[in-house]
Amino acid sequence: MTGILPTYQRFVNGVPVPSISRRSFRLREKYLIVSVLLTFGIVWLGALFYLPEFKSSNSVNDSVYNVYKSIQKAGPELLMPPPLAHNDVGDFPVVGIVRHGEEGDDPHVVEDRNRLRAKIDEDMGMKVLERPQYDVAPSVSSSRGPSKPPVDAIEEPAAGNNAASKNVSPAGPKAESSDKFVAVALAPGADPELRHKLETVKKMMLHAWNNYKLYAWGKNELKPMSKRAHLSSVFGAGELGATIVDGLDTLYLMGLNDEFREGRDWVADHLHINEIDSDLSVFETTIRFVGGLLSCYALTGDGMFKDKAVEVADALLPAFDTPTGLPYALINPSTKASRQYHWAGPNSILSELGTLHLEFTYLSDVTGRDIYRQKVNRIREVLNNIDKPGDLYPNFINPRTGQWGQRHMSLGALGDSFYEYLLKAWIASGGSDEQARIMFDTAMQAALDKMLRVSPSGLAYLAELKYGRIIEEKMDHLSCFAGGMFALASTTLDNSMSERYMDVAHKLTNTCHESYARSDTKLGPEAFRFSNAVEARAQKSNEKVYLLRPETFESYFIMWRLTKQQRYRDWGWEGVQALEKHCRVEGGYTGLVNVYHQNPQGDDVQQSFFLAETLKYLYLLFADDSFMPLDEWVFNTEAHPFPIKGKNPLYREKPKLPVPIEAAIDETNRI
């Protein structure tokens, strides 16, 4: 027989004999039982006489409470509601107890929640962002894409009744100000139809964002028809997350809190511009990245956004190392090498070097570092002092010689946003930058005298000049921002040009609407021409495209705010319907190859500015005037809102750093 047998089994001639039932333990079993009992006794006596929780207790309840406090120190994950502490006579208090199930917040839950949040802030050393208020029920966020932060990590702010209301946020190392912008786009009781339109635009934003997250997260832009990343965008194939940075403030203003937080976390963890080893546009990087990050900083007070804006701006500074201080067009953040576009020869572009002022000036004010303001003030000085043909600024200038290139002048491509920033720099400064306003008014008087044209049917448009003569009777879609610009110029300063500015604003915005209305898709072409045979229509194939551009909607928004003429809201809603009908695809929103086809082909690009500008301006068009009021906010050329100095408490200005400290910081950055 195989196996291990009990030692007490008896055998006779190899045959097992049944054991007689035992009535007592064997000796070794007795020893084992006694040892176990002695061990329990020693442990119990030791706990009674030596553990501090029992040694100093006056009651069982006090002992339990002290044990709870010890467990609590082990970490917030072990938190539990504490037992009630005894009173002076050893009895539990009766008066003032809030029992579970009765009205009122359980004090234990409130205490533990506050303690847990404080512990998280202390241990993790990070700011817990608040969830901004929203005017309607939040849309359901998509679960697609990378992991999302827990909703509980975003704290709900107190309700506010207007857009200017502020809220106190939890403490954190990056929370340099407790003020936040509270997003309430429509007041309670607003027109249901208006609320429906606002919600429609918000859903469009979610559709664009969720598909970008699903198919191109971390890349710059999305190809919505191919459902993959767009690698030939203006920022190339590098993982700069242009759509994330460009769209963040739109998400915040729309109250899309989960999406904002996941974008914020991506920026904090993955945006490292100095690792990019390819050429970036100084202009595009400034308006989209520096502008977008500073806007989020102004809205939230989260210092991470400011730190990232500094990182990006510092990466651009080597491009300003020219004999005149005018920057080159392109910079490689990794090698610090800068150069011009091949097609521009030795020249920089007016609309690029002239569209840095808002971002760099505001960055100086919120950091106390004057280096950024010095760079753009030098550009202003050169352009103000140079001889200007007919008080207008040609589109090309050589940064090495400070001389104009070819004398081509336009309020469209290559020139547009330079003039826009002269006006907006004055507005953003609270009116203190008088030089900018003088330069703007002087240039606009010349532009209206020499470039404003009227078609045979009465449509006003801005033509292009070369050597003082009209070279083309056409207007770019990019020029359609001018309606809003002239309206702002008219209402922000009462001078001899004010009435003319507003008249031109109405006429130009109407012309841009006509370019939309005269297409089969009801979306406007990239450029449109005027002649005896055609008006406000594109003729060349490369002019018939629609790139999801925002300029016309920008003017609708500003004209509505400043004039209250219903047609501007009506035209904006027509645009929303056209975008939904012709540009929406399963994977996002695409531009169009030909706006004059009833079933147009898509260009398979969802531009980052579609989220930053187009959808933001359409959303604001249907919001209350108290939401982002134009006397407190000014929008950069990428629609990122900046607070107006002296008029908006969210400006967050810091004292200027002493020169030795700033010089030391700059030297460290160069190293």
C-alpha positions in Angstrom: 0.0 0.0 0.0 1.4 3.4 -1.0 1.0 6.7 0.6 1.7 8.4 4.0 -0.3 6.8 6.8 -1.2 8.4 10.1 1.3 7.4 12.8 -1.4 6.0 15.1 -2.7 3.5 12.4 -2.2 -0.1 13.6 -1.4 -3.0 11.3 -1.5 -6.8 11.9 0.3 -8.9 9.3 0.1 -6.0 6.9 -3.6 -5.6 7.4 -4.9 -2.3 8.9 -6.8 -2.7 12.2 -9.5 -0.1 13.0 -8.3 2.4 15.6 -10.1 2.6 18.9 -11.7 6.1 19.3 -9.5 8.4 21.5 -11.0 10.2 24.4 -8.0 12.6 25.0 -5.4 14.7 23.2 -2.0 13.4 22.6 0.9 15.1 24.4 2.1 17.1 21.4 -1.4 18.3 20.6 -1.8 19.6 24.2 1.5 21.5 23.9 0.2 23.2 20.6 -3.1 24.3 22.2 -1.4 25.7 25.2 1.1 27.6 23.0 -1.7 29.2 21.0 -3.6 30.3 24.1 -0.5 31.8 25.7 0.3 33.7 22.5 -3.2 35.3 22.4 -2.9 36.2 26.1 0.4 37.9 25.6 -0.8 39.9 22.6 -4.0 41.0 24.5 -2.1 42.1 27.6 0.5 43.9 25.4 -2.3 45.8 23.6 -3.9 46.7 26.9 -0.9 48.1 28.6 1.4 49.3 25.9 -0.6 50.6 22.9 -1.1 54.4 23.2 -4.6 54.2 21.8 -5.7 52.1 24.8 -3.3 53.3 27.4 -4.6 56.9 27.3 -8.2 56.3 26.6 -11.0 57.1 29.0 -13.6 55.2 27.2 -14.1 52.7 24.4 -15.4 55.4 22.1 -12.3 57.5 22.7 -10.1 54.5 21.8 -12.0 53.8 18.6 -11.8 57.5 17.6 -8.0 57.5 18.1 -7.6 54.4 16.0 -9.7 56.1 13.3 -7.3 59.1 13.4 -4.3 56.8 12.9 -5.9 55.1 10.0 -6.8 58.5 8.5 -3.2 59.5 8.4 -2.4 56.5 6.2 -3.9 58.2 3.2 -7.2 59.7 1.8 -8.1 56.3 0.3 -8.8 55.0 3.8 -11.0 57.8 4.9 -14.2 56.9 6.8 -16.7 58.9 8.7 -15.3 59.2 12.3 -17.3 58.1 15.3 -18.8 60.8 17.4 -16.4 62.1 20.1 -17.6 61.9 23.7 -18.4 65.0 25.7 -16.8 66.0 29.0 -18.7 63.5 31.0 -18.1 60.6 28.7 -21.5 60.5 27.1 -22.3 61.1 23.5 -23.8 64.5 22.7 -27.5 64.6 21.8 -28.1 68.1 20.7 -26.9 69.1 17.2 -26.4 65.6 15.8 -27.3 65.4 12.1 -28.4 61.8 11.5 -28.1 60.1 8.1 -31.3 60.3 6.1 -32.3 63.6 7.6 -32.2 67.0 5.9 -28.9 68.8 5.7 -25.4 67.8 4.7 -23.8 65.1 6.9 -20.9 67.0 8.7 -18.7 63.9 8.4 -19.1 63.8 4.7 -18.4 67.5 4.3 -15.4 67.3 6.6 -13.9 64.3 4.9 -14.5 65.7 1.4 -12.6 68.9 2.3 -9.9 66.9 4.0 -9.5 64.6 1.0 -9.2 67.6 -1.4 -6.6 69.2 0.8 -4.7 66.0 0.9 -4.8 65.6 -2.9 -3.6 69.1 -3.4 -0.8 68.6 -0.9 0.4 65.3 -2.2 0.0 65.8 -5.9 1.0 69.4 -6.0 -1.3 70.3 -8.8 -4.2 72.6 -9.5 -7.7 71.1 -9.6 -9.5 72.9 -12.3 -13.1 74.0 -11.7 -15.9 73.1 -14.1 -17.2 76.3 -15.7 -20.9 77.1 -15.6 -22.9 76.5 -18.7 -26.2 77.8 -19.8 -27.8 74.5 -20.9 -27.4 70.9 -19.9 -24.0 69.6 -20.9 -23.8 67.4 -23.9 -22.7 63.8 -23.3 -19.0 63.5 -23.9 -17.6 60.9 -26.2 -15.8 58.0 -24.4 -13.6 57.5 -27.5 -9.9 58.3 -27.5 -7.3 58.3 -24.7 -8.3 58.0 -21.1 -10.1 60.9 -19.6 -9.7 62.4 -16.2 -12.4 61.6 -13.7 -15.3 64.0 -13.7 -15.0 64.4 -9.9 -11.6 66.0 -10.4 -13.3 69.1 -11.8 -15.1 71.1 -9.1 -18.4 72.8 -9.9 -18.3 76.6 -9.4 -21.1 78.5 -7.7 -23.9 79.5 -10.0 -23.5 82.9 -11.7 -26.0 85.1 -13.5 -23.7 86.8 -15.9 -20.5 86.3 -17.8 -18.5 88.7 -15.8 -19.1 86.8 -12.5 -16.1 85.3 -10.9 -15.5 82.2 -8.8 -13.0 81.1 -6.2 -11.1 78.0 -7.1 -9.3 75.5 -4.9 -5.8 76.3 -3.9 -3.0 75.0 -5.9 0.6 75.9 -6.9 -0.5 76.9 -10.4 -3.5 78.9 -9.3 -2.1 82.4 -9.3 -5.5 84.0 -9.1 -8.7 82.7 -7.7 -10.8 84.5 -10.3 -12.2 82.5 -13.2 -14.5 83.4 -16.1 -17.8 81.7 -15.5 -19.4 80.6 -18.8 -23.1 81.5 -18.9 -24.0 82.1 -22.5 -27.7 82.6 -22.1 -29.7 83.8 -19.2 -32.5 81.7 -17.7 -35.8 82.1 -19.6 -34.0 82.9 -22.9 -35.8 82.3 -26.2 -36.0 78.5 -26.8 -35.2 79.0 -30.5 -32.1 80.9 -29.6 -31.1 78.2 -27.1 -31.6 75.6 -29.8 -29.2 77.4 -32.1 -26.6 77.8 -29.4 -26.9 74.1 -28.5 -26.6 73.2 -32.2 -23.3 75.0 -32.5 -22.1 73.3 -29.3 -22.9 69.9 -30.7 -20.9 70.8 -33.9 -18.0 71.5 -31.6 -18.3 68.1 -29.9 -18.5 66.4 -33.3 -15.3 68.1 -34.5 -13.5 67.5 -31.2 -14.5 63.9 -30.6 -13.5 62.8 -34.1 -10.1 64.6 -33.8 -9.7 62.8 -30.5 -10.5 59.5 -32.0 -8.4 59.7 -35.2 -5.7 62.3 -34.7 -5.2 62.9 -31.0 -1.9 64.8 -30.3 -1.4 65.5 -34.0 -2.0 68.9 -35.4 -5.1 68.5 -37.6 -7.6 65.8 -38.7 -8.4 64.4 -42.1 -12.1 63.8 -41.4 -12.9 61.8 -44.6 -9.8 59.6 -44.4 -10.2 59.4 -40.6 -6.5 60.0 -39.9 -4.1 62.7 -39.0 -3.4 65.6 -41.4 0.4 65.6 -41.6 0.9 68.3 -44.2 -0.7 71.1 -42.2 1.0 74.4 -41.5 2.7 72.8 -38.5 3.7 69.6 -40.3 3.8 66.1 -38.9 5.2 67.1 -35.4 2.9 66.3 -32.5 2.2 69.8 -31.3 -1.6 69.2 -30.9 -2.5 72.4 -32.8 -6.2 71.5 -32.7 -6.1 70.9 -29.0 -4.4 74.3 -28.2 -6.5 76.2 -30.7 -9.8 74.7 -29.5 -9.3 74.8 -25.8 -10.8 78.2 -25.0 -13.8 77.4 -27.3 -14.4 74.3 -25.2 -14.2 76.3 -22.0 -16.6 79.0 -23.2 -19.1 76.3 -24.3 -19.0 74.6 -20.9 -17.6 71.4 -22.3 -15.7 70.6 -19.2 -14.5 67.0 -19.6 -13.2 67.9 -23.1 -11.4 71.0 -21.7 -9.8 69.0 -18.9 -8.5 66.3 -21.2 -7.1 68.9 -23.5 -5.5 70.8 -20.6 -3.8 67.7 -19.4 -2.4 66.9 -22.8 -0.9 70.4 -23.0 0.6 70.0 -19.5 2.1 66.6 -20.3 2.9 66.6 -24.0 3.4 70.1 -25.4 7.2 70.5 -25.6 7.9 72.8 -28.5 11.7 72.7 -28.1 11.7 69.0 -29.1 10.3 69.9 -32.6 13.0 69.7 -35.2 11.3 71.3 -38.2 10.5 74.8 -39.3 7.5 76.5 -37.7 5.8 79.8 -38.7 6.6 82.4 -36.2 3.2 84.1 -37.0 1.1 80.9 -36.9 2.7 79.7 -33.7 2.2 83.0 -32.0 -1.5 83.5 -32.9 -2.5 79.9 -32.3 -0.2 78.6 -29.5 0.9 81.7 -27.6 -2.5 83.3 -28.1 -4.5 80.1 -27.3 -2.5 79.4 -24.1 -2.7 83.0 -22.9 -6.4 83.0 -23.5 -6.8 79.9 -21.3 -4.7 81.5 -18.7 -6.8 84.6 -18.6 -10.1 82.6 -18.4 -9.0 80.1 -15.8 -6.0 81.5 -13.9 -4.2 78.2 -14.3 -0.5 79.1 -14.3 0.4 76.0 -16.4 -1.0 77.8 -19.5 1.1 80.9 -18.8 4.3 78.7 -18.3 3.6 76.9 -21.6 3.1 80.3 -23.4 6.5 81.4 -22.1 8.1 78.2 -23.3 6.6 78.7 -26.8 7.4 82.4 -27.0 11.0 81.8 -25.9 11.4 79.3 -28.6 10.5 82.0 -31.2 12.8 84.7 -29.9 15.9 83.7 -32.1 13.9 84.6 -35.2 14.1 88.3 -34.0 17.9 88.3 -34.2 18.1 90.4 -37.3 19.8 93.8 -38.0 16.4 95.6 -37.9 14.7 93.5 -35.2 12.1 92.4 -37.8 11.7 88.6 -37.4 12.3 86.0 -40.0 9.2 84.0 -41.0 10.3 80.5 -39.9 12.1 79.1 -36.9 13.4 75.6 -36.0 12.8 75.4 -32.2 15.3 72.6 -31.8 18.2 74.1 -33.7 17.2 77.8 -33.2 17.9 78.4 -36.9 15.5 80.8 -38.7 14.9 81.6 -42.4 12.4 83.1 -44.8 9.8 81.4 -47.1 11.4 80.4 -50.3 8.7 82.0 -52.3 9.1 85.4 -50.5 12.8 85.7 -51.3 14.6 87.8 -48.6 11.4 89.4 -47.4 9.2 89.0 -44.3 5.4 89.3 -44.6 3.6 92.4 -43.3 0.6 90.5 -41.9 2.9 88.1 -40.1 5.5 90.3 -38.4 2.7 92.9 -37.7 0.5 90.3 -36.0 2.5 89.6 -32.8 1.8 92.6 -30.7 -1.3 91.5 -28.7 0.3 88.2 -27.7 3.8 89.5 -26.8 2.6 92.6 -25.0 0.1 90.6 -22.9 2.8 88.0 -22.1 5.1 90.7 -20.8 2.3 92.0 -18.6 1.4 88.6 -17.0 5.0 87.5 -16.5 6.7 90.8 -15.6 9.3 90.1 -18.3 9.7 93.1 -20.7 11.6 91.2 -23.3 8.5 90.2 -25.3 7.2 93.8 -25.4 10.6 95.0 -26.5 10.5 92.7 -29.5 7.2 93.9 -30.8 7.8 97.5 -29.9 10.9 97.4 -32.1 8.7 96.1 -35.0 6.3 99.0 -34.4 9.1 101.5 -34.4 10.5 100.3 -37.7 7.1 100.3 -39.4 6.1 103.7 -38.0 9.4 105.4 -39.0 9.8 104.0 -42.5 8.5 105.9 -45.5 5.1 104.7 -46.5 3.9 105.0 -50.1 0.6 106.9 -49.9 0.3 106.2 -46.1 -0.2 102.5 -46.9 2.1 99.6 -46.0 3.4 97.2 -48.7 3.1 93.5 -48.0 6.8 92.7 -48.1 9.7 94.1 -46.1 13.3 93.0 -45.9 14.3 92.3 -42.2 18.0 92.8 -43.0 17.7 96.2 -44.7 14.4 97.5 -43.3 13.3 98.3 -46.9 10.1 97.5 -48.6 10.0 94.7 -51.2 7.5 94.8 -54.0 4.8 97.5 -53.5 1.8 95.2 -53.3 -0.8 96.4 -50.8 -3.9 94.5 -49.6 -6.3 94.3 -46.7 -6.6 90.6 -47.7 -3.9 88.0 -47.7 -0.4 89.2 -46.7 -1.6 92.5 -45.2 -4.9 91.9 -43.4 -4.2 91.3 -39.7 -1.4 94.0 -39.5 -4.2 96.6 -39.7 -6.4 94.6 -37.4 -3.7 94.5 -34.7 -3.1 98.3 -34.9 -6.7 98.8 -33.8 -6.8 95.9 -31.3 -3.5 96.8 -29.7 -5.1 100.2 -28.9 -8.2 98.5 -27.6 -6.3 95.9 -25.5 -4.2 98.6 -23.9 -7.4 100.3 -22.6 -6.7 103.2 -24.9 -3.2 103.9 -23.7 -1.4 102.8 -26.9 -2.3 106.0 -28.8 0.4 105.4 -31.4 -1.4 102.3 -32.6 -4.7 104.1 -33.0 -3.0 107.0 -34.9 -1.3 104.6 -37.3 -4.6 102.7 -37.8 -6.7 105.8 -38.6 -4.0 107.2 -41.0 -3.7 103.9 -42.9 -7.5 103.3 -43.0 -8.2 106.7 -44.4 -5.8 106.0 -47.2 -7.1 102.5 -47.7 -10.7 103.6 -48.0 -9.8 106.4 -50.4 -7.7 104.2 -52.7 -8.9 100.6 -52.2 -12.6 100.8 -51.5 -14.6 100.1 -54.7 -18.3 99.8 -55.6 -19.6 97.3 -58.2 -22.1 98.3 -60.9 -24.9 96.8 -58.7 -23.7 98.7 -55.6 -21.6 96.1 -53.8 -18.7 97.6 -51.9 -15.4 95.7 -51.8 -11.7 96.1 -51.1 -9.5 95.8 -54.1 -5.7 95.3 -54.2 -3.1 97.9 -55.1 0.4 97.7 -56.6 2.4 100.8 -57.0 -0.7 102.8 -56.1 -2.9 101.3 -58.9 -5.7 98.8 -58.7 -4.3 95.5 -60.0 -7.3 93.2 -59.4 -11.0 93.8 -58.9 -11.3 91.1 -56.4 -11.7 90.6 -52.7 -10.4 87.8 -50.5 -12.5 85.9 -48.0 -9.7 86.9 -45.6 -10.8 90.5 -46.1 -14.3 89.7 -44.8 -13.0 90.4 -41.2 -12.9 94.1 -42.2 -16.6 94.6 -41.6 -16.2 93.8 -38.0 -12.9 95.7 -37.7 -14.4 98.9 -39.1 -17.4 98.6 -36.8 -15.1 98.3 -33.8 -13.2 101.3 -35.0 -16.4 103.3 -35.2 -17.8 102.5 -31.8 -14.6 102.6 -29.7 -13.6 106.2 -30.6 -15.7 109.1 -31.7 -13.7 110.9 -34.3 -14.1 112.3 -37.8 -13.9 108.8 -39.3 -16.5 107.1 -37.1 -19.6 107.5 -39.3 -17.7 106.4 -42.4 -16.3 103.4 -40.6 -19.7 102.1 -39.7 -21.1 102.7 -43.1 -18.3 100.8 -44.7 -18.7 98.0 -42.1 -22.3 97.4 -43.1 -21.5 97.5 -46.8 -18.5 95.1 -46.7 -20.3 92.6 -44.5 -23.3 92.6 -46.9 -20.9 92.0 -49.8 -19.3 89.0 -48.0 -22.8 87.6 -47.3 -23.6 88.0 -51.0 -20.5 85.9 -51.9 -22.1 83.2 -49.7 -25.7 83.6 -51.0 -24.6 83.4 -54.7 -23.0 80.0 -54.3 -24.8 76.7 -54.5 -23.7 75.6 -51.1 -24.4 79.0 -49.4 -20.8 79.0 -48.3 -18.3 81.6 -49.5 -15.4 81.1 -51.9 -11.7 81.9 -51.1 -11.8 84.9 -53.3 -14.5 86.6 -55.4 -14.4 89.0 -58.3 -16.2 92.0 -59.7 -16.7 92.9 -63.4 -19.5 93.7 -65.8 -20.1 90.0 -66.2 -19.9 88.7 -62.6 -20.1 90.1 -59.1 -19.1 88.5 -55.8 -18.3 85.2 -57.5 -15.1 83.2 -57.9 -13.8 82.6 -61.4 -10.6 80.6 -61.0 -10.7 77.1 -59.7 -8.4 77.8 -56.7 -10.7 80.6 -55.7 -13.8 78.4 -55.5 -12.7 76.4 -52.4 -14.1 76.9 -48.9 -11.6 76.2 -46.2 -14.0 76.3 -43.2 -12.9 80.0 -42.8 -14.4 82.2 -40.0 -13.9 85.8 -41.3 -17.5 86.4 -42.5 -19.0 84.9 -39.3 -16.6 87.1 -37.3 -18.1 90.2 -38.9 -21.7 88.8 -38.3 -20.9 88.5 -34.6 -19.4 91.9 -34.2 -22.1 93.6 -36.3 -24.9 92.0 -34.3 -23.3 93.0 -31.0 -22.8 96.6 -32.1 -25.9 97.3 -34.2 -28.5 94.7 -33.1 -29.7 94.2 -36.7 -31.4 90.8 -36.8 -30.2 90.0 -40.3 -26.7 89.3 -39.0 -28.0 86.5 -36.7 -30.2 85.2 -39.6 -27.2 85.1 -41.9 -25.2 83.3 -39.2 -27.8 80.6 -38.9 -27.8 80.2 -42.7 -24.1 79.5 -42.3 -24.7 76.9 -39.6 -27.2 75.0 -41.8 -24.8 75.1 -44.8 -21.9 73.8 -42.7 -24.1 71.0 -41.4 -25.4 70.1 -44.9 -22.2 70.2 -46.9 -19.2 70.1 -44.6 -20.2 67.6 -41.9 -19.0 64.1 -42.5 -18.9 61.0 -40.2 -15.3 61.8 -39.2 -15.7 65.6 -38.5 -16.0 68.6 -40.8 -14.3 69.1 -44.1 -13.6 72.0 -46.4 -15.0 72.1 -49.9 -13.3 72.0 -53.3 -16.0 73.9 -55.1 -18.7 75.9 -53.4 -20.6 76.2 -56.7 -21.5 72.4 -56.9 -24.7 71.3 -55.3 -22.9 68.1 -54.1 -19.4 69.4 -53.5 -16.3 67.3 -53.0 -14.6 67.7 -49.6 -10.9 68.7 -49.3 -10.5 66.2 -46.4 -9.1 68.8 -43.9 -10.6 69.9 -40.6 -8.6 73.1 -40.0 -7.7 73.8 -36.4 -9.1 77.3 -36.8 -12.6 75.8 -37.5 -12.7 75.0 -33.7 -10.9 78.1 -32.6 -12.7 80.7 -34.7 -15.6 79.5 -36.9 -17.5 77.7 -34.2 -16.6 80.2 -31.5 -17.9 83.2 -33.4 -21.1 81.3 -34.4 -21.6 80.4 -30.7 -21.1 84.0 -29.6 -23.4 85.2 -32.2 -26.4 83.5 -30.5 -25.2 84.3 -26.9 -26.1 87.1 -24.6 -24.3 90.4 -24.9 -23.1 90.0 -21.3 -21.2 86.8 -22.4 -17.7 88.0 -23.5 -18.7 91.7 -23.7 -16.7 93.6 -26.3 -15.9 96.4 -23.8 -14.0 93.8 -21.6 -12.5 91.4 -24.2 -10.7 91.7 -27.5 -10.1 88.8 -29.8 -6.8 88.1 -31.4 -6.7 87.2 -35.1 -7.3 83.5 -34.2 -10.4 84.4 -32.1 -8.6 83.8 -28.8 -10.0 86.3 -26.3 -7.7 88.6 -24.3 -8.9 90.8 -21.4 -8.8 94.5 -21.9 -6.3 96.2 -19.6 -7.9 98.4 -17.0 -11.4 97.2 -17.8 -11.3 93.5 -17.1 -10.3 92.1 -13.7 -9.0 88.9 -15.3 -6.1 90.8 -17.0 -3.8 89.4 -14.3 -0.9 91.8 -14.7 2.3 91.3 -12.7 4.9 93.8 -11.6 7.7 94.3 -14.1 10.8 92.2 -13.2 14.1 94.1 -12.4 16.4 94.1 -15.4 19.1 91.9 -13.8 16.6 89.2 -12.9 15.1 89.2 -16.4 18.5 89.1 -18.0 19.4 86.1 -15.9 16.2 84.3 -17.0 16.9 85.1 -20.6 20.5 83.8 -20.3 19.2 80.6 -18.7 16.7 80.1 -21.5 19.4 80.5 -24.1 21.5 77.9 -22.4 
